Amino acid sequence: MNVLKPEIGEWYRGATNALFEVVAIDDADQTIEIQYFDGTIEEMDFDAWNEMLIDESIERADAPEDWSGSLDVDSEDLGREFEDNAQPAWSKDTSRLTPRLR
């Protein structure tokens, strides 16, 4: 049996080749909360995780490079031009300023 403990923040690939991240582990309830790449959240118990290990239907995976999976972002939004709202650096010498007393 493959020993692969669930770790929060780690990514895995399941039997259906679906990519998911472990987002929470509740030892008291013996449950693992996972979030699929598309944003769907699911809860499984420790027994279900162990069954996946026995069946060898789970493996550790790299985090996806495309971060937009769980976000409601259209492809044209990813390529849009953003306005430059940067503020100019202060040009005045503020070392001589004193606070005003009321």
Legacy VTK file of the C-alpha trace (Angstrom):
# vtk DataFile Version 3.0
C-alpha trace
ASCII
DATASET POLYDATA
POINTS 102 float
0.000 0.000 0.000
1.257 3.436 -0.925
1.561 5.691 2.141
0.544 9.205 1.195
-0.724 11.381 4.009
-2.941 14.319 3.097
-1.247 17.663 3.685
-2.925 21.061 3.620
-1.792 23.083 0.621
-0.564 20.049 -1.326
-1.994 19.040 -4.705
-3.038 15.521 -5.698
-4.467 13.739 -8.728
-7.311 11.290 -8.169
-8.681 8.275 -10.027
-10.546 10.415 -12.566
-7.338 12.372 -13.255
-8.939 15.362 -11.520
-6.498 17.748 -9.860
-7.346 18.819 -6.290
-5.799 20.536 -3.287
-6.235 19.570 0.362
-7.591 22.721 2.023
-8.499 21.440 5.500
-8.117 18.394 7.718
-10.386 17.827 10.711
-8.860 15.175 12.957
-11.830 15.222 15.351
-14.346 14.451 12.579
-11.776 12.442 10.608
-12.530 14.353 7.418
-10.458 15.932 4.680
-11.748 18.931 2.738
-10.513 19.146 -0.828
-10.939 21.737 -3.556
-10.824 20.698 -7.172
-9.093 22.876 -9.742
-12.472 24.143 -10.984
-13.321 25.440 -7.483
-15.645 22.642 -6.379
-15.209 21.819 -2.693
-15.774 18.302 -1.403
-15.327 16.546 1.905
-14.123 12.984 2.291
-13.496 10.914 5.369
-10.198 9.311 6.281
-11.536 5.908 5.180
-12.237 7.182 1.650
-8.687 8.567 1.455
-7.277 5.226 2.616
-9.386 3.347 0.044
-7.925 5.550 -2.681
-4.460 4.625 -1.393
-5.267 0.902 -1.443
-6.604 1.199 -4.987
-3.518 3.260 -5.897
-5.835 5.826 -7.429
-4.251 8.887 -5.864
-0.870 10.496 -6.358
0.863 13.717 -5.393
0.809 16.305 -8.189
2.373 19.654 -8.965
0.272 22.745 -8.407
-1.281 23.955 -11.655
0.514 26.720 -13.507
-2.829 28.168 -14.630
-4.204 29.772 -11.454
-7.515 30.770 -13.060
-9.214 27.373 -12.668
-11.328 28.204 -9.635
-11.810 31.865 -10.524
-14.622 33.261 -12.624
-12.306 34.770 -15.230
-12.863 34.812 -18.976
-9.900 34.167 -21.228
-10.117 37.662 -22.689
-9.792 39.073 -19.159
-6.403 37.432 -18.785
-4.974 39.288 -21.770
-6.450 42.694 -21.060
-4.389 45.815 -20.683
-4.365 47.208 -17.171
-4.227 50.914 -16.476
-1.112 52.182 -14.785
-2.368 53.713 -11.543
1.020 53.987 -9.918
1.471 57.073 -7.796
4.554 59.209 -8.395
7.201 59.196 -5.699
7.096 62.099 -3.260
9.405 64.798 -4.433
9.233 67.132 -1.448
11.569 66.959 1.502
9.314 66.019 4.442
12.025 65.912 7.101
11.240 69.493 8.211
7.507 68.948 8.674
6.179 69.168 12.213
2.834 67.881 13.408
0.077 70.428 13.937
-1.334 70.736 17.407
-5.011 71.535 17.813
LINES 1 103
102 0 1 2 3 4 5 6 7 8 9 10 11 12 13 14 15 16 17 18 19 20 21 22 23 24 25 26 27 28 29 30 31 32 33 34 35 36 37 38 39 40 41 42 43 44 45 46 47 48 49 50 51 52 53 54 55 56 57 58 59 60 61 62 63 64 65 66 67 68 69 70 71 72 73 74 75 76 77 78 79 80 81 82 83 84 85 86 87 88 89 90 91 92 93 94 95 96 97 98 99 100 101
